[in-house]
Structure formats: structure tokens, C-alpha cells
Amino acid sequence: MKRDKTIFDLIEKEHLRQLHGIELIASENFVSDQVLEAMGSCLTNKYAEGLPGKRYYGGCQVVDEVETLAIERAKEMFGATWANVQPHSGAQANAAVMMAVMDAGDTFLGLDLSHGGHLTHGSFVNYSGILYKPVAYKLKEEDGTIDYDMMEALAKKERPKMIVAGASAYSRDWDYARMRAIADEVGAILMADVAHPAGLIVTKLLNNPFPHCHIVTTTTHKTLRGPRGGLIVVAGDFENPWGRKTPKGQVKTMTQLLDSAVFPGIQGGPLEHVIASKAVAFGEALTDSYKEYIKQVQVNAAKMAECFIESGYHVVSGGTDNHSMLIDLRSKFPDITGKQVENTLVLADITVNKNMVPFDSRSPFQTSGIRVGTPAITTRGVKEGQIVKIVEFIDEILSDIDNDSTIASVKKKVNDLMKDYPIFAY
Ligand SMILES: Cc1ncc(COP(=O)(O)O)c(C=O)c1O
């Protein structure tokens, strides 16, 4: 068959973009060669609806072994007793949990989108806000940390069926024990979506959501450095409190509800090539070299927050416990929007994303902030010394944002710096 030069030329172009630039998008990373290889394997050819040992298709003996390994490694990483590795993405993992736990119209609590929550935590444009009734808790204005008192008051008033911990843009650790106490008080299921900090949780650098949370979801492609995908884990199964039954009349356990919510609830055939790649990434996450990597991610993020603060920027909550932070531009550049910063930095091969900051005066399309993170650049080998330079590059551009020659000169420095850092570390 004739090679599709058009597409492969574009792939090479994207490869060079990744190679030359500084990637600061907190939700991105660079996978290893073996994670990439498994994703591009012949496993993509196989239909395997169902679970290992219980498939609707023949010829699943090999993918059964692959998926079983992925499940075992996922359980080992999180100290869980059950895992479903099939969700195609983080959004799918959350959809499956919501389907298992709630009926349409039921109330749940999630972190406000403009305060760092994710679309799937109750945005009105997402299934979570369309099918269910979300109620948002927020951050405290004085210090930019989660307002657990507000969460408790809302829980008592609204009696939600579920409370969701976790965020897309929150740089502090979570008090899962306090959230479980709130959930227990109102009889709610507590779910943590650890899509962002998962890698720091499995290496014990941040609080473990277990045993406090009933259910944990994550993406596999952010700090976990695996293929694009989702994962659901549970530590200790239990009968569903609403008495939903199997066709034989037995009360279903939570993990039975979750398995059937993933398939046939919201998905069809699993992506076994991606599941193989997840298994490889989980295997890597269990190694000492990953532990060193993720520790450096945290050290680099702390250094980055310190540098931004020293340069006069406001970092929401005053710093970071994890891999990411939100920079509120208003303290130093009240007239510059997050959108303008994102669009200008990309001209110098620095990639960030615009982000609402808590109590933002601008719309989500403009924003007063940017979100930055260190997982990707740390995979390339960057350490604290280069973090200082990277923040200097950003500050140089923002201090002279309309000057094309400043942008060009920073771009050269960015490309020169990144020459020393290969993308694939293995
Ligand atoms: C907290 C959180 N949950 C879920 C998701 C959704 O993941 P995906 O993009 O894989 O659907 C994200 C993605 O950014 C996220 O940050």
C-alpha cells in the first residue's frame, strides 16, 4: 500500500515541534519508546468486548493476558483491590462512575470549573451537568485553597448522592479524610478524580485517596506518563447502597456496577493496544527510576513557583504541592490576558495554556491566568537550574509582549536550551 506521505510528514512536523519547544502544559507528557510501541501494535486489530475470561468474541486469549497484567499493575500502583483499565479517557472514566452511582437528575458536588474543577465535574456543557444536578464548591478567596466548610454546608443542604474530589488546576493536596467525613454525614459516595496528580500519589509524595474514597478515577497520560486513556480503581468492594440487583436477584457490588457502566454502559470494544501501553506505563511507574523522575517533577514545580513569585507574579495559593500551578497575571500585568500570553509564548516555542483564576474578572476565552506544569520538561531531563532560565524567558517576553525581536531572541534561546534534552529517555 502506498505510504500516506501527507500524514507522516505532518507527524514529523509535530515531532519537531515537540523536540524544539518547552512544553509547560501541566496535563501533557512524553511517553517512553516502549509505551509508544505498544500503542502502535497489532493489538489494535482485536475486538474484545467484555472482561478477561468473559468476552463476547473468540481469539481473546492473548489480549486477556495483556489486560490482566494491566489490571494487576494498576492495583499494585494504587494499593487497590479492583481496577477497570478500559475507559478510553478520563472523561469516560468519570462518566462510568456517574452512571454507576447516580440516576439522571441526581445531585452531586464538584469543584467549580472556574476554581480549577474539570468539565466532567458538573459543567453545564458536559454530560455531568446535563444529565445530573451538579452543585459547585469553591476555593477560599483569602488563600486559594479548597473551602471544606462550604463543601460541608452544601452537602448538608443538598444531600448529594456523590461528592467529587479532584481538579484540573489546583496545586495543593486534598484532605480526603475530611471529605469522607462529610460524605458519611450525608450518605454520599466519595470519588476522587486524581487525573493530574496520580503519579505523585502512587509514589506517596501526596496523600493517598484510599482508604477514604470509595472510588478513584484517573487519566493515564498526565503525570502517569502513559498512553492517552482512563482508569478506575477501588480498594475494598461493597454492596451498592441502593440495592440494584443482578438478573439473579443478588445485590450488585460497586465494582460490578462500575464494570457494567464501562461496558456495555458507555463504551463498546476496549482499545487493547492502548491497554497494553497502559500496562507498560504502569510497569514503569512501579520502578525506582520513575520515583526519581516524579520527585524531580515536584522539585521543579516548587522551584518554578518560587521563581514566578520572585519575579512579581501571584501564584494562586502561594505555591504548589504537586506538578502544576496557576499564575494570576493581574498582579504584574493587569492588562495582559491569559489568551494573549498563550498566543505570544507559542511564537517563542513555549507552550502553556490560558486558564481562569479563582474569582476571575475575565471570561474563559480570555482569562487572567495561565496554568503551567513540569511533568513534560522533567521527562526531558530539565532540573532546577534550567527552571530558573525558563521563568526568565517567560518574564522577558511578558515584559515586552508586543516586541517581535524579543520574541525571536527568546525563541532562539529556547531552541538552543532544548537541544541538550532528548524527548525519549529510554
Ligand atoms: C481532573 C480531570 N479529570 C478528567 C479529565 C479528562 O480526561 P480526558 O481528557 O482524558 O478525557 C481531565 C483532563 O484534563 C482532568 O484534568
The ligand as a Tripos MOL2 file, in Angstrom:
@<TRIPOS>MOLECULE
LIG
   16    16     1     0     0
SMALL
NO_CHARGES

@<TRIPOS>ATOM
      1 C1         -9.2720   16.2830   36.5870 C.3       1 LIG1
      2 C2         -9.5120   15.7760   35.2020 C.ar      1 LIG1
      3 N1        -10.4250   14.8070   35.0180 N.ar      1 LIG1
      4 C3        -10.7000   14.3150   33.7990 C.ar      1 LIG1
      5 C4        -10.0440   14.7850   32.6940 C.ar      1 LIG1
      6 C5        -10.4530   14.2700   31.3460 C.3       1 LIG1
      7 O1         -9.5090   13.4990   30.7670 O.3       1 LIG1
      8 P1         -9.5750   13.2010   29.1680 P.3       1 LIG1
      9 O2         -9.1380   14.4450   28.5030 O.co2     1 LIG1
     10 O3         -8.6700   12.0280   29.0220 O.co2     1 LIG1
     11 O4        -10.9920   12.8410   28.8730 O.co2     1 LIG1
     12 C6         -9.0630   15.7690   32.8370 C.ar      1 LIG1
     13 C7         -8.3450   16.2630   31.6530 C.2       1 LIG1
     14 O5         -7.7260   17.2520   31.6080 O.2       1 LIG1
     15 C8         -8.7990   16.2910   34.1210 C.ar      1 LIG1
     16 O6         -7.9130   17.2710   34.3150 O.3       1 LIG1
@<TRIPOS>BOND
     1     1     2 1
     2     2     3 ar
     3     2    15 ar
     4     3     4 ar
     5     4     5 ar
     6     5     6 1
     7     5    12 ar
     8     6     7 1
     9     7     8 1
    10     8     9 2
    11     8    10 1
    12     8    11 1
    13    12    13 1
    14    12    15 ar
    15    13    14 2
    16    15    16 1
@<TRIPOS>SUBSTRUCTURE
     1 LIG1         1 GROUP 0 **** ****
